[in-house]
Amino acid sequence: MSKAPRPGHDRPFTLLIAALGGEGGGLLTDWIVDACTQAGILVQSTSIPGVAQRTGATTYYIEIMSPGGDGTGEPLFALYPAPGFVDMAVASELVEAGRLIENGYVTPDRTILIASRHRVYAMSERTAMGDGGFHAPRITDAAMTFAHQAVLRNFEAAARGSNSAINALLLGAMAAADNFPLSEEQLKTAIRTRGVAVDANIAGFDAGRDLALSGEPEPGTATEEIHPPSRQVTLVEGFPEAVQDVLEAGLERLHDHQDAAYGDLYLERLKRVLAAEGSTPDHGVLRETARYLALWMAYDDVIRVADLKSRASRHARIRNDANAKSGEPVHVTEFFKPGIDEISTLLPQPLARLLVTWAAHRGTRPAFHIPLHIRSDTLTGHLVMRFIAGRKTKRRKTLRFHHEQMMIERWLDAVTRCCGRSSELALEAALCGRLIKGYGDTRARAGHSFDRIFAEIIEPAAIGTGSAHDIALRVRMARDAALADEDGKALAAFLYPETSDTKNKETAPSAQAAE
Amino acid sequence: MERSFAKEVQTLKLGEGDVFHGEGILAITKALLQAGVSYVGGYQGAPVSHLIDVLADAQDILDDLGVHFEACANEAAAAAICGASINYPMRGAAVWKSTVGTNVASDALSNLASAGVKGGVLIILGEDYGEGSSIIQERSHAFAMKSQMWLLDPRPHLPRVVDMVERAYELSEASSTPVMMEFRIRACHMHGRFETRDNKAPEVSRRQLLQDPDFDINRICLPPATYGQEKHKIEHRMPAALEFIREHRLNEFFDGPRADVGIILQGGLYNSVLRALQQLGLADVQGNSQIPLAVLNVTYPLVPGEISDFCAGKRSVLVVEEGQPAFLEQAIESILRRADIQTTVVGKDVLPMAGEYVAEVLLNGVGKFIEGAVPEGVDLQEVGRTPAEVARIRQEAATALGQTVPTRPPTFCTGCPERPVFSAIKLVERDLGKIHVAADIGCHTFSTLAPFNIGNSVLGYGLGLSSAAAVGPAMSRRVVSIMGDGGFWHNGLNSGVSGAVFNQTDGVLVIMNNGYTSATGQQFIPSTGKNFRREPTGMTIRKALEGLGVSWLKTVTTYRVGQMVKTLRDALTTSEGGLKVIIAESECQLARQRRIKPEIREQLKRGERVVRTKFGVDEDLCTGDHSCIRLSGCPSLTVKPNPDPLRVDPVAHVNDGCVGCGLCGEVADAAVLCPSFYRAEVVQNPRPVDRIMYALRSRFMKRESAAP
């Protein structure tokens, strides 16, 4: 290569834009092409819109060059971005920036990377039964390593703030880069002549430029921090410093869910775990047990649901979420479908037991549901919800309460006993609390997975022999398997490899025979 | 189309000496009018839909020139309209997505190619291969060879492309043979410029009528004429074509100082090969290559003399030919063998046999060729530097990222009416067990991807029902076939439904009636109710099915998941034999939004009461299991970090993209998922009664919640 070529003058300036369908990448490209054409600068653009209208990833590729004064003719423009040959890479979302880096389009010798730091989660990240999100700091770190210069900002939030769209902000950010061959005025003229939402897009352009030039903290600081506890509570006596934040949140939850006595029960239970764990630097077992114990004890039954749905603060949240302007009434409809389980929750234990046995006998338990669409913003709807929420005082007498406490005790027993073997194993047992979640069928399935892991691995291990480390590893793998699919197939295959193997062997030939 | 192309239509009016700025496919459209076509027909499909969309909106231009435009029922019909050029000196064009469209068109194309043409025929193929493609990966090249039609693959430079359109007609007429011209995805979407000429009114047209029909027994595809046509292809048409290609220099040859080697390439890959050469330090910014180039703007037939002249005196040549089989490489080997030229032919040994030739592939392939061929005066160390550097950075990036970043396969749009059907199938499967689903082509093919993974096979457009014919009787449970309304009118009505009724096939067919061929850009179809000129058609799917004698026929609004589940279960379990058809009906949400957004804006401006619906999730109730997402997959139903300090799994969240279709509520209800969904209806421009009720309710809630 000759010395210090000036992109856009001595050779084409190459610009690769990665966007998601519906974000206006086409319009963004049009603005740039228009600006070049109006300024007499040579330009060629292309795109892979493909099936991107349905939120797929899409790319636009543009090459730009001032006409040569030496009469050597027009430059050759290519239709494909080439790794190691991209002067500016733009991504409308963080994982798309990661993809650009992954594909070699961001290189330290020349690429200015402009990317929005917000996340639009991919399908695989959304459908995971737990947390399937890609670890974002890996991308922000890689951006700093591989880009000649990285401009990472939350352009999406800024777009909403300026009532504009992200494409206009990205254009403003591009204009702010030293090496961009088009001036702010040229680009703004293009926005005006295109005539699409001119005022909003000019405002967005300015916001994007300012954001790019601002010294917003560069990556490293996490974008998604867990909220700190909302209010100051005095330290819970007798518990180590390391778990105070969780205890505080847990206690608050249980007071809200039931009453102070229930909170006391929570602390009592944790004292047993503390005693079993002994003194360790981080109290990992206690901390995770405290977390999942609070969530489990504050299990979501119809009473809890009705309570949370009929609070005044909720209506304000909904108004905000639905972007309702002041003076615009908002109607809220709830979708309930109570079945035998939910109805029995509202009955005293003996009656509930009768109902459940009767339903099980009749075989109607899974199929029986009453679809209720309740307008919770109306007087009657609200009163119905408050009535159900009021059943809180009778919760301790319900069958569900009885059942949950039994399960909780079983879990705590195992955790404390595992502490005797190794803290690693005890932590894995404690983390199994994460499996307990959901409503209806989902909750039933979760309980089933939990039972299996306990019966097959943890309980035998708590009293048995064998390497505690190996067992801990097995628990972790079983937990991952339980979160891998909805039907419990992965967990079954993990726990009972022989059976599922022979099952496969059995079905294969018979399927052939059927043919 | 609910979308207007008025702006693009204006570019078709440009005259002598004007400068066109725009997309490749639009440039081709303009080139057709400049070449004086009498007719244009086609079937929509990426990347060439635009040609049809724009012409459909350009009625005034077409009327002025007398050009006939036909939005054809399928590609076979589009190919068949070219029959006009067999007997009459009419230039015509047909356009579709290839190879799928060419497959459908093959019957007509074979007959057209055999009969030969008087007026020039140009078939424009959107070669949907590689990144961004939505179909099976094959080449159109084989069709050209087997039916003996000429195949052009012009260098993607708009002035060249436009010139090639004109030349293609001359070539077609000089050799009595239809000509195909392929354009890859990026070339179709390439934005460039060229100097225009006036449009040419055709000599035969709607305004210049033919008086007498022509009859020529030799143009009929029936023996004995077909034997004569086959001979005529070889004895007259092929030599005429070779002569024309050579004389008019349709292929381009560029000299270079490293004359002991050379590269022969498909015209369409010219820019990419040049970019690779630039990266290797073997070409300058203007694209002057040190390696001599033979650019094949015509890839079938090859002119043997041109190939042997180029190769003579070279030690080694590289053939750059995308896809497989390696027809060009084989043909070049054969030409050189016959000419007794000993040049080594390198091709698929340094370049991949399969897959798109993106920049990196060509950089590595051309680099390897140079390293192996060792041209005189080339610094091999310099050549090897860039590929090694790119490989190193790729490797380091992979390590830094730790794992592959999540992919984004296509999915149904926000509020898509087809999504609920697959939610319903998933729910039915919970009761009845897994069902074999014979999928079809359309947006609904995305059901095979996450989160549904429903659909066991895809056989072609409109072939969902036909593809269930043999598997159905062999399956313990009834088989469900899917068909879109686009597929239904394209092919499914005939090969699927009439075949199933005729054979008394026991099965279930779900027809997605969303009003358009949505996957290709919402073009109108018979059941849209109007054609592209906005004339009413009066055609419906139901009437067509009743006409064919389908008796078990239910129409269900797709968003009613519970109703859909019940209807599907009925269809799957009824003792009634024969075909059971469910018409799953709701308008394409993209088209609907495009239509209603301006209407709503107007209503709001006039101060009318408008209710806007948005769904939401109570974040304190969501436990982060994401069952709802797995049953819906709606892009606006996503996740966000859990605001609860105790919970670690992200919560479900409905973002601002929500169009209020109601599926998440319906699914939560039908699947008895969880109570965290709610529907919020914002009353815009409320009436006094709305305001009073709202004020009363608010006051009551405040007092009630203030009470202990």
Interface residues (C-beta under 8 A of the other chain):
Chain A: M1 D10 R11 P12 L20 T29 V33 T37 V43 Q44 S45 T46 S47 I48 P49 G50 V51 A52 Q53 R54 T55 G56 A57 Y61 T72 G73 E74 P75 L76 F77 A78 L79 Y80 P81 A82 P83 G84 F85 V95 G98 R99 I101 E102 N103 G104 V106 T107 V120 Y121 A122 M123 S124 E125 R126 T127 A128 M129 G130 D131 G133 F134 H135 R138 I139 D141 A142 T145 F146 E224 I226 H227 P228 P229 D245 V246 A249 G250 R253 R291 A294 L295 D300 V305 L308 K309 R311 A312 R314 H315 I318 D321 A322 N323 A324 K325 G327 E328 P329 V330 H331 V332 T333 E334 F335 F336 K337 G339 H369 P371 S376 D377 T378 L379 H382 R386 R434 K437 G438 Y439 G440 D441 T442 A446 E486 A514 E515
Chain B: H21 A46 E131 G132 S133 S134 P156 I185 R186 A187 H189 M190 H191 G192 R193 N271 S272 L274 R275 A276 Q278 Q279 G281 A283 V285 Q286 G287 V358 A359 E360 L363 T386 E389 V390 I393 R394 E396 A397 A398 A400 L401 G402 Q403 T404 V405 P406 T407 R408 P409 P410 T411 F412 C413 T414 C416 C443 F446 L449 A450 P451 A474 A519 G562 L590 R612 K614 G616 D618 D620 L621 T623 G624 D625 H626 S627 I629 R630 G633 P635 L637 T638 V639 P641 N642 P643 P645 L646 R647 V648 D649 P650 V654 D656 G665 A668 D669 A671 V672 L673 C674 P675 F677 Y678 R679 A680 E681 V682 V683 Q684 P686 D690 R691 M693 Y694 L696 R697 F700 M701 K702 E704 S705
